[in-house]
């Protein structure tokens, strides 16, 4: 844990700068290398959240990292399971047309979704909520990354901001595989890490929400506001319930 606090601090600083430069389209071309750094930091936090909340993390975290790259490679080569697309050269070195940093991006998404899912308490919450939350996050990511920033290009259109519907189905399916592992080996986790994971979810949604609004995609900005509101209200309700229990005892 000695390294983690520094990773979190660096991420917060990097995020604050990125929110301004990327969100308001001020990022100069010579600073494009900052995108991969952001993904590595976000992925490290997501991976740490997962590692602290499951058994056999030394296998599960690499499985999510390399498994997501493998599936993305399949997607680029065949169009399955996400539909046909190609990556631009914005995220550093690639393997078979897929940036290595995509593995870090998936760790960030799954780790953040895992943390948010644990706000609720019902049977198999992780199994079903993590895929739903991952898709919810992608509903902000994909329209901005593809249509505004040009980080990847879709060959086909769809109903939601011209993103293929198959993409969201594929996201749910892959996330469901990962969530099955998280659900199967879930254990008690450090509250601070879960809190950071929830902040990560909101921060990612907000980053793409701000960028979307600046580009005229106001619906995505509304999704980001709703996301932040629901998560913070739920956290507040849980906090109040905890205080009431302590007072009764």
N, C-alpha and C positions, 0 to 999 in steps of 0.2 A: 504493500500500500504506500510505501514511501515515494515511489515514482508517480503514482496516480494523481495526487494533488497538483503536481506540476503540469501534468497532461491536461487536467481540467482547466487550470488557470490559463495555459497557453491557448486552449480551445476557446475560452471565453473572449480573450483578447483578439484572437484571429477572427472569431465570429463577429465581434463588434465592428472590426475593420471591414470585413466582407459584407456585412449587412449594408453598409454605406456604399462601398465601391461596386458590389455586384447588384445590390437591390436597386440602386439608382443609375445603373449602367455607366459607372465612372471608372471601371477597371481598365487600366491601360494594357495594351497588348504585351508589353514586356513583363507584366506581372501575372500572366496566365498560369505560371508555375504555382501560384498560390492555391489554385483549385485542388490539385492533388494533395497538398499539405493539409488543407481543410478536411478532405475526405479521410486521410490517415488519422488525424486527430479525432474526428467524429467516430471513425471505426474503432479506434482504441478505447474510447469511452463505452461504446456499445458492446464491444467484446468484453470489457471489464465487468459491465453489468451482468452479462450472460454468465461469465466465469464465476462470479460470486453467487449466482442464483441457481446453479445446477451442479449435480455431481458429474464426474467424468468430463469436466470442462476442457481438459487438455485434448480431448478428442472432438468434442462438440463444436468448440469455437473454430478450429481449423476446418472442420467439415462444412460449416456455414461459409467460411471464407472461400475455400477452394471449390466447394460444391456450387456456390453461386456463380463463380467464374466459369465452371464447366457447363452449367445450364445456359449461361449467357453466350458462351461459345456456340453451343448447339443452336441457340436462337439466331445468332448472326449468320450461321452457315445454312440453316434449314427453314427459319421462320417459326419454328416450334420451340417453346410454347407461347412466345410473346407476340408473334407476327413478325414480318420482315423489317429489319432495321439495320443501320450501320452507324458506328461511332465516329465522331470527329476526333481530331488529335488535340484533345483538351485536357486529358487526364493522365498524361505521362505514358510510360512504356506499355505496349500491348502484347498479348499472346493470342495468336490466331484472330486478330482483329478486335479483341476485348481488352480494355485497360485493366491492369492488375488492381488498380485502386477500386474497381467495381466490387471486389471482395470486401474491401473496407466499408464501402457504401452500404452493402447489404448487412454487415455487422452493425452499423449504426442504426439502420432501419429496424432490424429484428431486435436489437438490444433495447432501443427506445420503446418499441411496441410492447416488448416483454415487461418493461417497467410500468408502463401505463396499464397494461392488462391486470397487474397485481394490485391496482387500486380497488378493484371489485373482488367480491368473494362469493363465488358459486362454483359448482362442480365443473371441471374441465374448462375453466375460464381461459387458461393459457392456450389450450388447444385451439379454441375458436376465436378468441379475441385478437391474438397476435396476427393471424392472416388478415382479419378485417381491418385492424389498425394499420398494417403495412400497406394495404391497398388505399386506405384513407390518406396516408402520407403520400403515396404515389400520385394521388389525384391532384396534389399540389406540385409535385416534382415534375411529372412528365410533361404537362403542357408548357411549363416554363423552360425546362431543359431542352425540349425538342423544338418548340415553336418560337420561343423568344431568344434563347441563347444558342441554339443550334448545336448542342453537345452531341446529339444523335439525330438521325433522320429516319422517319417512318416511310415505308413504301406504300402503305395503305392508310386510308382515313377511317375515322370513327365518329360516333355521335357526340362524344365528350371532347370538346376542343380539338377535334380531328385526330384524337388518339385512338388507335384500334381497340375495340372492346376486348379482343382476344388478349391484349396486353394485361388488362386488369384480372382476367381469368387466370392467366399464367402466373401473375404475381401472387394471387390467392393460393394457387396450387403449390408453388414452390415454398411460400411462407408456411403453408400447412405442414409440409414435410419437416421444416425446421421447428415449427411449434410443437409437433408431435414429440420430438426429442426433448424440447424444453419442458413440456408437460410431464413426460415420463420420468425425468430426473430432477425435477424442481425441488429446491430446498429453501430454507429460510435465508434471507439475504440482508446485507447491511443496508439500513434505512437510508443512509446518505447516498449510496450508490443508486438506489432506486429513485431517490429524489432527483439526482443528476440525470438519470435516464429519462425521467418525465420532462425535465427541463429541455433535454436534448430533442425530444419529440416536438415540443412546442417551438423551440428555436428553429428547427429545420422547417417546420410548417410556416413559421413566420418569415424566414428568409425567402422562401419561394413565394409566399403571399405578398410580401412587399414588392418583390421583383415583378410579380404578376400585375399588381395594381399599377405600378409604374408603366407597364406595357399595355394597360387598358383592359386586363383580364380581371375585372372586379369581382366576379363570382368566386374566384380562388382566394382573393383577399378576404371575402366573407367567410369562406370555409376556415381560414386560418384564425379569424377572430372567434368563431364558434368553438374551434378546437381548444384554443387557450382558455376560453371562458369555462367550458365544460370540465377540463382537467383541473383548473385551479379551484372551481367550486367544489368538485368532488374531494380534492385534497383538504379543503377547509371543513367540509362536512365530517370527514374522517377525523380531523384534528379535534373538532368540537366533541365528537362522540368519545374520543379517547380521554379528553379532559373530564367529561361527565362521569365516565367510569371511575376515574381516579378520585373524584369527589365523593362518589358513593362508597368507595372502599375506605 
